[in-house]
């Protein structure tokens, strides 16, 4: 049987889940379609989803239409859960982007569109709610072409479909029509994005959508060798850990050992206990899952989204990141217990940052926004009977460097020995911290180099300007030395930490450290009469934006603004526009901080007083260890590697 994994994505309230319910009903997968407003939808089975009427966790369903197995994945629509939608995209053959006809393309719609184009996922657009008092389909299509892509065409317009490809146009001119095979190639090749106009609530054009999707399913031969990609980790109603994956080769068998691999090159062997095929909250247990299908597995205790089974992992693409830090108010709960419970949630969501701030003695989390905050709070209460609250701790700034710098770490108290030399270089914005080596194996043994890189990657390193996390830096081993008798594993951990810190202090002294701030990509829409107020506000916030676009009596502005400048501005927009305006905000990465001096002064951070992150080294003389200040470490170092001779950089996975 031909098969297709179809993802549903949309801005919140576009009717995505209603469309999923109509598709299930139309194919006979359910007897009665669920309703979001009645809280009985099959796809939003979690109690929080039903209570709030929004999709929080991606859910799956299976249905058949025209002899094709359609595996439906309903992704979250709220911007707070963009990371979940982002991970889901990796498992798709085709995406259906749902747009509400009465709202048109919103800011988050365009974010999802950019994500789909970055991952090159074939995409259909279903314009929903056309049963309401909305513009005609011609105007709606023109808006899609202007705001998404010129290749958006009406699914019934054969000429528009053919104009995207020369061979297809020749076929249309010769025969007067396009074959199903030609249309399939155009869509799966992302040369065209067909658009349908209907109403999920009234089941208008839902069958047309199903027929078109079934037509897209290719006759595909999968590799015989087993492989799979993990895109989600969650838990069932009983609290059992579920690993969601797509099999991309061979067959996954229950209780059969598989090799698990992470993007950093680390690997291990594990064994899935149970394989489940879900439709909403109902599932069927099977003994095996063949290539091309999605399933949930129990028993894979350490797997995380992005990991691969039986295959080489794919380097993760840049992803959305939380930009706000919150202090966890534990109340009468034990802090360690709360920390463990939050770590369990972070295991399911890699972007839920949880850390203990040693300097302030606080438990902190990084979240996307208020809705995600509520979800975390409710999950802690439901799973662990823990009541907590959150207090906004501030903007999540980051730090980087602007020039290469070499750091040295030496750790030699009595009967211990390790020295590490590391090169820190600026990396492209959004890449994070990466690791590799420039050190020949005849200068430092492979095992010691691997240990240095493992130690460098196991910890979040702080910058020396204000103590914020380090990012966009490549860290490479230049050289080092071990002692045949006195070196232990922990010695290189200390040497590595100190080398990184030493490099950052040297960069700071040279004026090569940089503070980065998070930014939002915004879309602001207000009545035309209020455009003056909007422009003045954006200029005051230091935003970058283009010329206003007029759409009837509304004016639209798009641009980028610092997170620190926005604060409660969405409430201000609603107030001065009498509820007729809105602003969509989507995290858009980090840029050099516009008020770095103010932020650094407020942090009042002394890098030399942060003893857990000391830049100083420990040497030994006359049978006793002594501390050498970071500014004098180079003169005492035992190794003098010449980084100019290093030309072959090796990533950590190849060391």
N, C-alpha and C positions, 0 to 999 in steps of 0.2 A: 504494500500500500504506500502510495506517495504521502509525504508528510511535510508539515510546515510549522515552524515555531513563530507565532505572531504576538507582537507586543502592542499593548494599548497604552499610549502616553497622552497626557493633556495637562493644561492648566487646570487648577482646582475649579470645580463646579461646571466643567464643560460637558458633563454627562457621560464620562468615560465608563463608569461602572454600570450605568443604565444600558449603555451599548453592549457591554459584555453580557449582561443578563438577557438582553434581547437575542443575542447570538446563540446563547445556550438554549433558549426556548425554541428558536427557529430550527435548530438542528436536532431537537428532541433530547438534548442532554439533561434538561430539567423539565418537569411537567408544568410548573408555574414560574414565570420570571419574578425574581425578587425585586423589591423596591428600596432604594436608598432612603427615601423619606419615611418608609414604614419600618426601617431597621431590620429587614429580613432578606437582604441580598445574599446570594450564595458566594459571591467573590469577596465581599467585605465581611468575613465571618468573625473577626475579632470583636469583642464587646466594645472596645474603644472606637473602632471604625464605625460600628453600627450606631453608637451613641452620638458621634460627631458628624456622621454622614460624609466622611472623607476616607479615601484610601491611604492607609499609613504603611502597611506592609505589602510587598508585591505578593500576588496570589496566582495560582495556576488552575487551568481547567482543560479538559480534553473533550473534543467533539468531532464528529465526522460529517462531511458534506461532499456530495458528488464523488464518493469513493476516496476522499482525501482526509487524512488524520490532521486536524488542526489543534495544535497545542497553544492555548491562549495564556499569555502572561499579562496580568493587569498591574501596572506599575503605579506607585504613588504619584499624586498630582500636585501636592502642596510643596512649595519651594523648600520648606524645612527638611523634606525627605528626598531632595534631589540626588543625594549620593546613592540611595537605594535604587532610584530610577536609572542612574548612571551605570550601576553594576549590572542591572537587569539587561541593558542594551547588549551586553557582550554575549548573551545567549540567544539572540534573535536571528531569524531568517529575514523577517519583514516587520516593519513597524506601521501601525495605524495611529496617526496623530489626530486627535479629536479636537476640533475647534468649535466653540459655541457661536452660532450665527448671530446671536444678539450682543455678543461682546467682541467678536473678531479676534485677531491675533494680539495676545497680551505679551508682556515682557517675558514671562516664564515659558510661553509657547516658543518664542524665538530662542530661548536658552536650550530647550529640548531639541529644536530643529538643528542648532549648531552642533549639539552632541551627536545627533544622528548623522549629520554630514561628516563630522570628524571620524566617526566609526564606519562611514560608508555603508549604512544600513538602508536597503531599499525601503521607500516610504510611500504610503497612501495617506491622503488627508480625508477625514470624514467630517464634513461640516454639519454639526448637530443642531437640534432645536429649530429647524427650518419651518416647523409648524407655528412658530410665534410670529409676531409682527416684525419681520426683519427685511433687509434689502433683498432684491432679487438675486438669483444665483450669479448673474453676470457681474454684479458689483462685488459680491463676496469673492468671486474668483479673482477679480482684478486686485482686491486687497491682498489675497494670498500671494499673487504673483509679485506684487510690489514689496510686501513685507517679509516673505519667505524666500521664494525662488521663482524666476521667470519660467522654469520648467514645470510649474504646477499647471495642469490642464484638466479640463472636464473629462471624466472617464469615458463619456459617450462621444467625444469629439475625435474621430479617427484622424482627421487632417492635422489637428494640433499634436496628437501623439506622433504622427509620422514626421512632422517637421523637425523633430529632435534628432533624426538619424537619416542619412542619405539613402542607405539601402532600404529602410522602411518606406521612405517617400517614393522610391522607385516602385516598390511593391504595390503601394496604394494607387499610383498612377496607372500601373499595368493591369491590376485586377479589380480596383475599386474598393478594396478592403484590406485589412491587416489580419494575418493568421494569429491564432492564439499563441503560437510559438514565438512569433515576432514581438507581440505585446509583452510576453513573459521576458524576453531578452532585454527589451527596452526598460522595463521596470526593475528587474533584478540587476541590471547594469547601471542603475541610478541615472539613466539618461532622461527619464521623465518621472513625474510624481503625480499620478492620477488622483483626482478629487471627486468625491461623491457628496451629494447634498440630500439630507434626509432628517428623520426624527427617530432617535432610538426609543423614546417613550411610546411613540405610536407605531413603532416597527416599520417605518417607511424607509425603503432602500437598504434595510439590513440584509435581506436575502441577496440583493445585488452585490453588496460588499462580500458576503460569504462566497458567492459564485466567482467573483473576481479573485479572491484569495485562493480558492481551490484551483483556479486556472493557473496561478503563479507557482504552485508546488512543482518543483523540477523532478525529473527522473535522475536521481543522484546516486552515485556509487561511493560509499564511504570506505576509508582505509580498513583493512582487516585487523591491523594492530590496535589494541585498546588504547584510548585516550579520552579524557574528559576535562572540562573546565568548570570550576566552582564559581558561582556568581552570588550566592547568598547563604548566610547561616542564620538559623532561627530556632524556635522551639515550638513544640506542639502543645495542645491544651493540658497535657500531663507534665509539661516541663522537660520533655526529652529533646535532646539536641538534634536538629535536623540540618543536614548539609544539602543544599540545592545545587544541582549541577546539570550540565548538558553533556551527553556522551557524543564525542566527535570522531570516534573510530572504534571498531570492534564491538564488544559487548561487555557491560558491567554485570558481574555476577555477585549475588549476595554471598557473604561468608567466604569470599575469595580475596586473598591479599592483593593489594595494589600499591604501587609506588606513588608517593605524594611528593610534589616539588613546589618550592616557593621561588619567587622571582629573584631572590638573592642567591640562588644556587643551592640552598640547603634542601635536604630530602630525607624521607623516612618511609617506612612501610606501615600500612594500616589495613584494616579489614572492615568493609561495610557489613553491618549486621542485618539490616532490613532495607529493602528498596520499596518505595511507595510512589504510586501514580495518583496525583491529587486532582480533584475537581472541587474547588472551593475548600470546605473543611472536611469533605469526604475523601477517602483514599482507598486504593486497592493495593494490597501487598503482592509483589511479583518476585520471581526468582532471578530474573535478569532483565536488563534494559538495553536495547540495541542502539546503534549509532543514529544520531539525529534527534533523539528524544530527550526530554527533560524529566527529571525525577528528584525525589528527596531520599537521602540515605541517612540511616542512623548508624552510630558506631564510629564515625570518623571524628575522633575527639579533638584533634588539633588543627583540622583543616580550616582555612580562612578564605573569604572571597578573593579571587585572583589566583589562588593556587591551582596547580594542574595535577591530574592523575595520569600516570603512565605516559607522560609526554614532557617535553621541555616547556617550562613556563614562559609566558609572554610578559615582557616588561610592561609594568602598569603605565597607562596613559595619565597625563595630568588630570586631576580631579578637583571637584569643588571642595572647599575646606571651610570649617567653622571659623567665624571671625570674632566671636564673643566668648569671653571667659567668665564662668560663674563660680562663686564660692558655695560649697555645699554646706547647708546648715543642718547638722546631724541631730540637733535636739538632744534627747536623752539616749539616743542610739550609740553603740560603740563605733568609733570611727573606723576601726579595722573591719568590722562587719559590713559597714556601709561601703567601704572601699572594695571589698571582695564582691559585693553584690553589683556594684557599678562595673567592675572588671568583667563580670559575666555578661552584662549588656554590651560592653565594648567589644567582647569577643564576637558578638553578632554584627556589630556595626563598627568597622575599623576607624571611622571618622568621629566616633564618640571618644574624645580624648579625656582620659582620667589620670590625674597625677597628684602626688602629695608634694606641696610646696614646702621644702625644708626650711627656707628662710622665714616664712610667715607662719609655719605650723598650720597650714590650711589644706583641706581637700578641695580640689578644683576640677571642674569639667569644662569641656569646650563643646558648645552646642550651636546649631544653625539658627534657632529662634525660639519663640514662645511656645509654639505648638509642640516642637520636639521636647522642650523642657517639661511640658505637661505629660507627654508620653513616658518619659523617663521616670517622672515622679509616680505615675500610676503603675508602671511595671514594677518598680521597687515595692510598692504597697501590695500588689497582687501576688507577686512571686515570693517575696521575702517578709511580708508584713512589716515593712520598714517605712516610716513616715519621715520625709525630709522636705526641705524647701531650698530654694536657690536665691542667691543674692548676686546681682550683676557685679562682677569683679573688674570689668573694664574691657578695653579693646585688646585683641590678641595681636600684638605687634610681633615682628620678627627681626632678626639681624643677619647681615651677610658681610662679605668683604668685597672690595673693588680692585684689589691687586693681589698677585700671588705672594705667598709668604711661607717660610719654612719654620717649623716649630720643633723643638727638641725636648724630650722628656726622659729623665734619668731617675731610676729608683734603685738605691743601693744602701739600704740599712744593712746592718751586720747579717751575713749569710743569705743575702738576697742580691739579685743583680738583673737589670734590664735597661736597655737604652733604645729609644725609638725616635727616628727622624721622619717627620711627616710634611708633605707639601700640601698646602691649602690653596685652592685656586677658585676664582669666581666661576659660577656655573650659570646657564641660562635661567631666567626667571621662571619659577614654577617647577623646577626640576627637583628641589629638595636637596638632601645631602646624599651624595653617591661616593663609592669607595673603590679603590683599585690600587695597583702597585706599579712603581717604576724601578724597583730594586731587583738587580740580578740575583738569581738563586745562589750563585757562588759567593755572594757577600753576606746573605742572611738566609738561613734554611727556610724552605717552603712552609714548614709547620709553624715557625715563629711568625712569618709574614701573615699566614692565615689567622693566627691568634691575635695579632695586632688589629687586623681588619675586623675580626669578630668583636673585639673589645670596643673598637671605634663605633661599630654599628649598634651595639646593645644599649646605648645610653643616649638620651636627648642632651645635646650640648648647648650651653647657654652662651649668648654673646656677651661682650665685655662693656658695651655701652650702657645698657639698662637691664641686663639679665634676661632678655627675651630669647626664645629658641633660635638656634642657628639654622639657616636654610640656604639653598642655592649655592652650595659649596661642593667642590670635588676634593676628597681627601685621599692622598696617595702615599704609600710607603716609599720613602727614599732610601732608607737604610736603618741599621740598628745593630745591636750586639747582645748576645746571650752568654752566660757563663756555663761551662760544661757541668758544673757541680751545684752551683748556688741558684740557678734560675728556676723559678716556679711559674706556673701559669698566671697567678695573681700579680706577679711582678710586672709583666708586660701590660696588664690592665692599668696599673698605676702609671707606668711610663707613657702609655698611649694617651690617657686622659690629660696628663701634664703637657705632653707635646702639643695637643690641640689647643689647650689653653695658652701655652707659651706663644704659639703662632698668632692667636687672636690678640694677645697683649702687644706683640710686635706690630701687628697691623694697626692697632689703636694708636700706638705711638707715632706711626707714620701717617695717620689720618686716613687710613684705608678701610675703616669699619663704617658700616652704613646701617641705619635704622630703616626698616620697611614697615609700611602700614597697609592694612587691608582696604580694598575699595569695593564699591558696589557699581555694577552697571545698572542704570536706572532708566525707566520709561515713565515720564510724567505726563498725565493728560488732565487738562483743566478747561473750563469754559473759556472761550476766546477773550471774554471781557477781563479775565484774571491773568492773562499771559504776562502782563507787566509785573505783577506781584511775583509770579513764578520765576521770571528772569532775574529779578532783583535777589530773590532768595538763593538761587543757584550761583550767582556771582559772589554773593556773600560767603557761600560755602566753598568757594574755590573749585567748583565743578567744571568739567570740560564737556561741552555739548554743542550740537549743531544748530542749524536754523530751525525754527518752529515749523511743524507741518500742520496745515489747517485741514480739518475734516468736518465740514459743515460748521456747526457752532462750537466745535471743540478744537483745542490746540494741543499738539503732541510734541514733546521734547525728549530726546534721548542723549545719554552721555555717561560719564563716569564721575563718581564723587567719593571722597574719603569716608569710610565708615564713621569715623569720629565726628564728622560734621553733620551727620544725618539725625542721630538721636531720635527725637519724637516728631520728626518732620511729617511722617505719614498722617499723624493726627492733625497737624496744622493744615495740611492740604485739604483734608475732609472738612475742617472748620471754615477756612476762607472760601472754599468752593461750594459751601452749603450742601456737601455730600455728593456733588456731581463730579468731583475730580478724584484721581487716585494716583499713587506712585508705586510701581513695581520695582523691587530691589532684589538683585541677584548678585552674590559674591563673584567678583571678577579678578581675583588674584591680588598680588602685592606690588606696590610701587614705592619708590623712595618717599619717606615721610615728609610731609609739607611743614610740620612744626616739630622737627626732631629735637631741637634744643629744649622746648617746653616739656616734651615727653621724658627726655633724659633727666631733666631737673626734677620732675615729679617722682621719678623712680628712685633718685638718690642712691644709685647702685655703686658700691665699691667692689670691683672685681677681685681685689687682693684680699678683702675681708671675707669673701665667700670661700671658706676653707674646703667644703666638699668639692669645689671646682678650682683648686689652687693651681696657679701657673708655675709655681716654684718646683725645684727638683731636689732630690735627696742623693748626696754622694757619701763616700766612706773614706775615712783617713784615720790611721792609727787605731784601727779596731772599733771605730764608732761612726755612726751615721751623722751627717750634719746637713742642714738645709741651705741651698743656694738660691738666692732671689732670681726671678725670671730674667731680669736684665743682665745677669752675669752667667747664665747657664751655658751659653755658647762657648765661653772661654774655658769651661771645665769639661766639655763633652769629650767622650772617648773615641767617637767616630766622626769623621769629616767627609761625608758623601758629597760627590760633585754632581749636583742635579743636572748640570748642563749636558752630561754624557748620557742621560736617560732619555731614550727616544721611543721605547716600546711600552706604552701603557697597557696594563692588563686589568680588566674589571675583576672585582672581588671573586666572582664565580669561577674565574679561570686561574686563580692563584693556587 
